[in-house]
């Protein structure tokens, strides 16, 4: 029973390491694109993308 608890804690530690060291940093670039986008402006009650 004790070995199973140790094994489960090791699996949990590896998964946490993967999430915080690999998965979240790779998503940061995608979310940075969302922050850089300008909001759409409304023209006569309809949404219209302004192009410059």
Steps between C-alpha positions, in 0.01 A plus 500: 500500500784739583672435168178587316478834682861580414439406137190720483688793650781458248253492210335812638837677529595411142164624369535828690850547364374440145211746538706784646823446303371398155128547442430843653808676355409377150148645536640837609588595139147427382342709777745784434345527150157547658627784718659677201178508296311828493130496588245524222313828458126522463362693204124571496429219740686242293844366564746602231871432490699813443785452255780748466 
